[in-house]
Amino acid sequence: MNINLITNSEVKTIEGEPGNFDVTLVNHPRYIDPVKCTGCGECARHCPVTAVNEYNLGLDDRRAAYIEYPQAVPLAFAIDTDTCVGCGLCEKMCIAKAISYDDEERETEVKVGSVILSSGSQGFDPSDLDYLGYGKYANVVTSEEFERILSASGPYFGHVMRPLDREEPKRIAWLQCVGSRDVNKTGNGYCSSVCCMYAVKEAMIAKEHIHGDLDCVVFNMDMRTFGKDYEKYYNRARYKDGVQFVKARIHTIIEIPETGDLIVKYADETGAMQEEVFSMVVLSVGLKIPDTSVELANRLGIKLNKYNFTATTPFTPVLTNRPGIYTCGVFQGPKDIPGSVTEASAAACLAGSDIAESRGKDIEKIEVPEEIDVMSQDPRIGVFVCNCGINIGGIVDVPDVQEYASKLPYVVFSDSNLFTCSQDTQDKIKEMIVEHKLNRLVVASCSPKTHEPMFMETLEACGINKYLFEMANIRNQNSWIHSNNPDIATQKAKDLVRMAVARSLTLKSLQEKVVPVNKQALVIGGGIAGMNASMGLANQGFNVFLVEKEAELGGFSRKLHHTIEGDDIRAYVEKLIGEVTANEKVQVLRDARIIGFEGFKGSFATEVAVGSQAEKQKIEHGVIIVATGATEYTPKEFLYGEDDRVVTQVQLTDRLEEKGASDLSSVVMIQCVGSRNEENENCSRICCQSAVKNALHIKKFNPDAQVYVLYRDIRTYGMLEDYYTEARKQGVIFIRFEKDTPPSVESSSEGILVTVEDHILKQNLEIRADLLTLSAGMTATDTDELSGIMKLNRSPEGFFIEAHVKLRPVDMPSEGVFLCGTAHGPKLISETISQAQAAASRAITFLAKDAIKLSAITAKVDTDHCVKCLTCVRSCPFGVPVFNEKEKVIEINEAICHGCGVCAGVCPRQAIQLSFYEDDQILSKIDALMEAV
Amino acid sequence: MAEKSGSVMVLGAGIAGMQASLDLANSDYNVYLVDKSPTIGGMMARLDKTFPTNDCAM
């Protein structure tokens, strides 16, 4: 892979200009040569020095010669010279001669075309907040420490214990917003955006680990579960798993010295003082930019905002003030993993466009060794049994399973590993394949869904066909479910391994089809997302067909005016439309509808009806970007549509732009209209900031106007929190209500009368409003027709589904299809722009290739035995099998076959076989299972 | 003007830096992925599991 890892290094200077930067790196000494080091660990085993293990946040020890964790990349040790006593033992023990005590700090020069800053964050250090007792009371830990406590590779091997006495806690409290949303004590006015979700997760996982009784209470000001489907996760924790959520900010924690328990003192919502005792307290610490990143930014002349995140603008979310240098991840602003992954792809898109003409110039192509023909050889099977840390090894008797596997027929080698998926194990597997002339590989570990491709690559690298591989899932389907019964789990692991070995004997070498990639892209939807995606592709030299169903580009953004920061959306959209239409690589098809679709990744063909005459046009393209957008929900509640003094936030913005606010003396806003309810469980993410934006707007034009925001949780995440703080300063009144006691509204000649129960006074308040504004959520654009034609998956709410929530947030499950903007879920314009650039980046990983390999797992028809009953034609969810009228046979195009196996299953004559899952291959497993019965 | 470089430098090898590097590498650019610690992975490598799938963060 053309990624050069340079560890233990920092940037000193970057000189030059986009396309040609000279970077000076400072390479700190590691004292162990990562190239020579095999990661065997002899140095650490013999090292006499004990040092604090920073990886486990000081909860346990390591040696002075150390590696952070067993799966570390690069898999090489390092010496921490702050603690090393220089005894020389490790140098004597190291067989690889990798130790060099005289390693020195060096400087190296590297030439690059662009730079991406992704230096990330660290958890806020709560040591200075006396009232929390962190550092004083052993059982007060940070959320980062608690992650390590939960982890199988952590200090307590995944058993939830408290640090003081290693007792299992009975009650755990999470304290939200430690080092976030706190200008007074910490100066951090921003919301860290991630702590609510990780607290919910930690509480649920702690409950799962402890099995029995564990009370989990999350003390919060607002629960900010604003991400796509996050509200569902929060509700699961609350209503199904019994995690309690209490609205309070803790003011004192006191330890009970005899027990180590902690008294937590707080004022509840009515103002009454409360005390509760917990066995452990977790501080949900916020994200903070480390001093080293601030120094880096200063050295490079990169501007930061007042909280030390990179200074960016809403329309250029990954641009820094220095051309050619881009920012992403938490260094850009507080965000979660999907947000970071998305933004990283966006930065990659722009970093690539600066040097698109030099693509491929600096890389070497890796050659896969020629395949060895092993089908004529006798089977020689290697079995690798994984402990998966303690996930499998803690339940299943892994040595016993390995011993059992070694005696199965044709097994010539077996081994067990702590993590069979780690890079060092791959190298070991490769060595064993060569040494023992293995021609079949069986791994007993986790799910093939996540790990099969990696093991197949390992086989390929040894010249063995990758389909000579079989996996036994002894974790997800065994140790996780039978964790209460280790004996049965061990027996089942043996059964699964025996079945896998039996099937591996029946496997055949399969050849993958290579198809050329059409280097043009189709972008569906011409809003901010679609236009940015198009520009991202065009700027890297690829042709784009941008299909817009309306007569004009711009989408929903045409209805908007300004961002909360005050930037002019309409001016931006006009400029963007100008750029898109002027770009000769982008062909815009307005008033266009998709009417036909066929093909597969790298080679799609889409039929479009364009213009009022519905003129048909066929587009051939290699990738698809879906950017169909969303709209504002049309409320059915609160007299909307019945009384014209009831408007939505978008309508209020229009009114304020047109008429100002001088005639308004009282405005009430109701949050979560059409969101977080039975019909739409999700949070619409942006409505809280819309309310705050408009409330500030009203106050600016008419400071005497009263503005009331009736809310459930205010979710002004990240830097938006500053605007929420400002709104309160300006006198905007925020009143919380519960989901079950929503406000009621009544129309009168005086205005709209809104009644809401005040949660502090526990009394009904009646507020007269000139204007009632509903913070209507976001609903997906109607894409029934489109998703039917293109077979794209959507959630029950109508938003398109990504391939993986965390790690593939802009890829769709069908390969070569990408997703961005509000078609994916509600989001801000800045987030839409970065996701659009990300989709372009992901699409370019396809378009940059001349050809792609297709899976060999496809269905094949035995035309001699087929009776043409058409059951397969009717059953295929992808419409792949067709009846060839001329030849009078059923045909399955292997290039578009998804390999799902439905046709093979339904064929009444068993005339269809799915490669890699042929009938005898599946039956061999059943036979092997029955052997033991 | 000199011919442009075909390489990109990514500073910080957490989940964001790794994703940016993978995208660029798969788009045929050469990548230098720099981290000040001896190991790549950043903060995410310290997490236990991630919601909502409870996949191992490692």
HADDOCK unambig.tbl for C-alpha pairs under 7 A between the chains (distance, minus, plus):
assign (segid A and resid 2 and name CA) (segid B and resid 25 and name CA) 5.62 0.50 0.50
assign (segid A and resid 2 and name CA) (segid B and resid 30 and name CA) 5.34 0.50 0.50
assign (segid A and resid 2 and name CA) (segid B and resid 31 and name CA) 6.24 0.50 0.50
assign (segid A and resid 3 and name CA) (segid B and resid 21 and name CA) 6.86 0.50 0.50
assign (segid A and resid 3 and name CA) (segid B and resid 25 and name CA) 6.39 0.50 0.50
assign (segid A and resid 3 and name CA) (segid B and resid 30 and name CA) 6.34 0.50 0.50
assign (segid A and resid 3 and name CA) (segid B and resid 31 and name CA) 4.72 0.50 0.50
assign (segid A and resid 3 and name CA) (segid B and resid 32 and name CA) 5.94 0.50 0.50
assign (segid A and resid 3 and name CA) (segid B and resid 33 and name CA) 6.64 0.50 0.50
assign (segid A and resid 4 and name CA) (segid B and resid 31 and name CA) 6.04 0.50 0.50
assign (segid A and resid 4 and name CA) (segid B and resid 32 and name CA) 4.81 0.50 0.50
assign (segid A and resid 4 and name CA) (segid B and resid 33 and name CA) 5.93 0.50 0.50
assign (segid A and resid 5 and name CA) (segid B and resid 32 and name CA) 6.20 0.50 0.50
assign (segid A and resid 5 and name CA) (segid B and resid 33 and name CA) 5.01 0.50 0.50
assign (segid A and resid 5 and name CA) (segid B and resid 34 and name CA) 6.18 0.50 0.50
assign (segid A and resid 6 and name CA) (segid B and resid 32 and name CA) 6.87 0.50 0.50
assign (segid A and resid 6 and name CA) (segid B and resid 33 and name CA) 5.94 0.50 0.50
assign (segid A and resid 6 and name CA) (segid B and resid 34 and name CA) 4.69 0.50 0.50
assign (segid A and resid 6 and name CA) (segid B and resid 35 and name CA) 6.42 0.50 0.50
assign (segid A and resid 7 and name CA) (segid B and resid 34 and name CA) 5.78 0.50 0.50
assign (segid A and resid 7 and name CA) (segid B and resid 35 and name CA) 4.87 0.50 0.50
assign (segid A and resid 7 and name CA) (segid B and resid 36 and name CA) 5.77 0.50 0.50
assign (segid A and resid 7 and name CA) (segid B and resid 37 and name CA) 5.97 0.50 0.50
assign (segid A and resid 7 and name CA) (segid B and resid 38 and name CA) 5.14 0.50 0.50
assign (segid A and resid 7 and name CA) (segid B and resid 39 and name CA) 6.54 0.50 0.50
assign (segid A and resid 8 and name CA) (segid B and resid 35 and name CA) 6.11 0.50 0.50
assign (segid A and resid 8 and name CA) (segid B and resid 36 and name CA) 4.32 0.50 0.50
assign (segid A and resid 8 and name CA) (segid B and resid 37 and name CA) 4.86 0.50 0.50
assign (segid A and resid 8 and name CA) (segid B and resid 38 and name CA) 5.06 0.50 0.50
assign (segid A and resid 9 and name CA) (segid B and resid 34 and name CA) 6.36 0.50 0.50
assign (segid A and resid 9 and name CA) (segid B and resid 35 and name CA) 5.77 0.50 0.50
assign (segid A and resid 9 and name CA) (segid B and resid 36 and name CA) 4.54 0.50 0.50
assign (segid A and resid 10 and name CA) (segid B and resid 35 and name CA) 6.79 0.50 0.50
assign (segid A and resid 10 and name CA) (segid B and resid 36 and name CA) 5.53 0.50 0.50
assign (segid A and resid 19 and name CA) (segid B and resid 4 and name CA) 4.72 0.50 0.50
assign (segid A and resid 19 and name CA) (segid B and resid 5 and name CA) 5.73 0.50 0.50
assign (segid A and resid 20 and name CA) (segid B and resid 4 and name CA) 5.82 0.50 0.50
assign (segid A and resid 20 and name CA) (segid B and resid 5 and name CA) 5.97 0.50 0.50
assign (segid A and resid 72 and name CA) (segid B and resid 39 and name CA) 6.02 0.50 0.50
assign (segid A and resid 73 and name CA) (segid B and resid 39 and name CA) 5.61 0.50 0.50
assign (segid A and resid 73 and name CA) (segid B and resid 40 and name CA) 5.90 0.50 0.50
assign (segid A and resid 74 and name CA) (segid B and resid 39 and name CA) 6.16 0.50 0.50
assign (segid A and resid 78 and name CA) (segid B and resid 38 and name CA) 6.99 0.50 0.50
assign (segid A and resid 112 and name CA) (segid B and resid 5 and name CA) 5.49 0.50 0.50
assign (segid A and resid 112 and name CA) (segid B and resid 6 and name CA) 6.96 0.50 0.50
assign (segid A and resid 112 and name CA) (segid B and resid 7 and name CA) 4.79 0.50 0.50
assign (segid A and resid 112 and name CA) (segid B and resid 8 and name CA) 5.18 0.50 0.50
assign (segid A and resid 112 and name CA) (segid B and resid 9 and name CA) 6.30 0.50 0.50
assign (segid A and resid 113 and name CA) (segid B and resid 4 and name CA) 6.30 0.50 0.50
assign (segid A and resid 113 and name CA) (segid B and resid 5 and name CA) 4.75 0.50 0.50
assign (segid A and resid 113 and name CA) (segid B and resid 6 and name CA) 6.32 0.50 0.50
assign (segid A and resid 113 and name CA) (segid B and resid 7 and name CA) 5.63 0.50 0.50
assign (segid A and resid 113 and name CA) (segid B and resid 8 and name CA) 5.68 0.50 0.50
assign (segid A and resid 114 and name CA) (segid B and resid 8 and name CA) 5.02 0.50 0.50
assign (segid A and resid 114 and name CA) (segid B and resid 9 and name CA) 6.47 0.50 0.50
assign (segid A and resid 115 and name CA) (segid B and resid 8 and name CA) 5.66 0.50 0.50
assign (segid A and resid 115 and name CA) (segid B and resid 9 and name CA) 4.76 0.50 0.50
assign (segid A and resid 115 and name CA) (segid B and resid 10 and name CA) 5.83 0.50 0.50
assign (segid A and resid 116 and name CA) (segid B and resid 9 and name CA) 6.25 0.50 0.50
assign (segid A and resid 116 and name CA) (segid B and resid 10 and name CA) 4.67 0.50 0.50
assign (segid A and resid 116 and name CA) (segid B and resid 11 and name CA) 6.12 0.50 0.50
assign (segid A and resid 117 and name CA) (segid B and resid 10 and name CA) 6.11 0.50 0.50
assign (segid A and resid 117 and name CA) (segid B and resid 11 and name CA) 5.01 0.50 0.50
assign (segid A and resid 117 and name CA) (segid B and resid 12 and name CA) 6.77 0.50 0.50
assign (segid A and resid 118 and name CA) (segid B and resid 10 and name CA) 6.95 0.50 0.50
assign (segid A and resid 118 and name CA) (segid B and resid 11 and name CA) 5.59 0.50 0.50
assign (segid A and resid 118 and name CA) (segid B and resid 12 and name CA) 4.91 0.50 0.50
assign (segid A and resid 118 and name CA) (segid B and resid 16 and name CA) 6.13 0.50 0.50
assign (segid A and resid 118 and name CA) (segid B and resid 17 and name CA) 5.33 0.50 0.50
assign (segid A and resid 119 and name CA) (segid B and resid 11 and name CA) 6.00 0.50 0.50
assign (segid A and resid 119 and name CA) (segid B and resid 12 and name CA) 4.21 0.50 0.50
assign (segid A and resid 120 and name CA) (segid B and resid 12 and name CA) 6.92 0.50 0.50
assign (segid A and resid 120 and name CA) (segid B and resid 14 and name CA) 6.95 0.50 0.50
assign (segid A and resid 147 and name CA) (segid B and resid 47 and name CA) 5.45 0.50 0.50
assign (segid A and resid 147 and name CA) (segid B and resid 48 and name CA) 5.42 0.50 0.50
assign (segid A and resid 148 and name CA) (segid B and resid 46 and name CA) 6.69 0.50 0.50
assign (segid A and resid 148 and name CA) (segid B and resid 47 and name CA) 6.84 0.50 0.50
assign (segid A and resid 148 and name CA) (segid B and resid 48 and name CA) 6.60 0.50 0.50
assign (segid A and resid 150 and name CA) (segid B and resid 48 and name CA) 6.26 0.50 0.50
assign (segid A and resid 151 and name CA) (segid B and resid 48 and name CA) 4.80 0.50 0.50
assign (segid A and resid 201 and name CA) (segid B and resid 51 and name CA) 6.19 0.50 0.50
assign (segid A and resid 233 and name CA) (segid B and resid 52 and name CA) 6.61 0.50 0.50
assign (segid A and resid 328 and name CA) (segid B and resid 16 and name CA) 6.77 0.50 0.50
assign (segid A and resid 329 and name CA) (segid B and resid 16 and name CA) 5.43 0.50 0.50
assign (segid A and resid 340 and name CA) (segid B and resid 16 and name CA) 5.37 0.50 0.50
assign (segid A and resid 341 and name CA) (segid B and resid 15 and name CA) 6.65 0.50 0.50
assign (segid A and resid 341 and name CA) (segid B and resid 16 and name CA) 5.24 0.50 0.50
assign (segid A and resid 341 and name CA) (segid B and resid 19 and name CA) 6.06 0.50 0.50
assign (segid A and resid 344 and name CA) (segid B and resid 16 and name CA) 4.99 0.50 0.50
assign (segid A and resid 344 and name CA) (segid B and resid 17 and name CA) 6.63 0.50 0.50
assign (segid A and resid 344 and name CA) (segid B and resid 19 and name CA) 5.97 0.50 0.50
assign (segid A and resid 344 and name CA) (segid B and resid 20 and name CA) 4.76 0.50 0.50
assign (segid A and resid 345 and name CA) (segid B and resid 19 and name CA) 6.50 0.50 0.50
assign (segid A and resid 345 and name CA) (segid B and resid 20 and name CA) 5.20 0.50 0.50
assign (segid A and resid 345 and name CA) (segid B and resid 23 and name CA) 6.47 0.50 0.50
assign (segid A and resid 347 and name CA) (segid B and resid 20 and name CA) 6.84 0.50 0.50
assign (segid A and resid 348 and name CA) (segid B and resid 20 and name CA) 5.11 0.50 0.50
assign (segid A and resid 348 and name CA) (segid B and resid 23 and name CA) 6.48 0.50 0.50
assign (segid A and resid 348 and name CA) (segid B and resid 24 and name CA) 5.95 0.50 0.50
assign (segid A and resid 352 and name CA) (segid B and resid 24 and name CA) 6.93 0.50 0.50
assign (segid A and resid 355 and name CA) (segid B and resid 4 and name CA) 6.20 0.50 0.50
assign (segid A and resid 355 and name CA) (segid B and resid 5 and name CA) 6.68 0.50 0.50
assign (segid A and resid 355 and name CA) (segid B and resid 6 and name CA) 6.20 0.50 0.50
assign (segid A and resid 358 and name CA) (segid B and resid 4 and name CA) 6.16 0.50 0.50
assign (segid A and resid 358 and name CA) (segid B and resid 5 and name CA) 6.25 0.50 0.50
assign (segid A and resid 358 and name CA) (segid B and resid 6 and name CA) 4.73 0.50 0.50
assign (segid A and resid 359 and name CA) (segid B and resid 6 and name CA) 5.53 0.50 0.50
assign (segid A and resid 359 and name CA) (segid B and resid 28 and name CA) 5.81 0.50 0.50
assign (segid A and resid 359 and name CA) (segid B and resid 29 and name CA) 5.55 0.50 0.50
assign (segid A and resid 360 and name CA) (segid B and resid 6 and name CA) 6.60 0.50 0.50
assign (segid A and resid 360 and name CA) (segid B and resid 28 and name CA) 4.84 0.50 0.50
assign (segid A and resid 360 and name CA) (segid B and resid 29 and name CA) 5.67 0.50 0.50
assign (segid A and resid 361 and name CA) (segid B and resid 6 and name CA) 5.37 0.50 0.50
assign (segid A and resid 362 and name CA) (segid B and resid 6 and name CA) 5.23 0.50 0.50
assign (segid A and resid 362 and name CA) (segid B and resid 7 and name CA) 6.41 0.50 0.50
assign (segid A and resid 362 and name CA) (segid B and resid 29 and name CA) 6.84 0.50 0.50
assign (segid A and resid 362 and name CA) (segid B and resid 30 and name CA) 5.67 0.50 0.50
assign (segid A and resid 363 and name CA) (segid B and resid 28 and name CA) 6.96 0.50 0.50
assign (segid A and resid 363 and name CA) (segid B and resid 29 and name CA) 6.78 0.50 0.50
assign (segid A and resid 363 and name CA) (segid B and resid 30 and name CA) 5.63 0.50 0.50
assign (segid A and resid 841 and name CA) (segid B and resid 23 and name CA) 6.65 0.50 0.50
assign (segid A and resid 842 and name CA) (segid B and resid 23 and name CA) 6.52 0.50 0.50
assign (segid A and resid 844 and name CA) (segid B and resid 27 and name CA) 6.09 0.50 0.50
assign (segid A and resid 845 and name CA) (segid B and resid 23 and name CA) 6.27 0.50 0.50
assign (segid A and resid 845 and name CA) (segid B and resid 26 and name CA) 5.11 0.50 0.50
assign (segid A and resid 845 and name CA) (segid B and resid 27 and name CA) 4.54 0.50 0.50
assign (segid A and resid 848 and name CA) (segid B and resid 27 and name CA) 5.29 0.50 0.50
assign (segid A and resid 848 and name CA) (segid B and resid 28 and name CA) 6.79 0.50 0.50
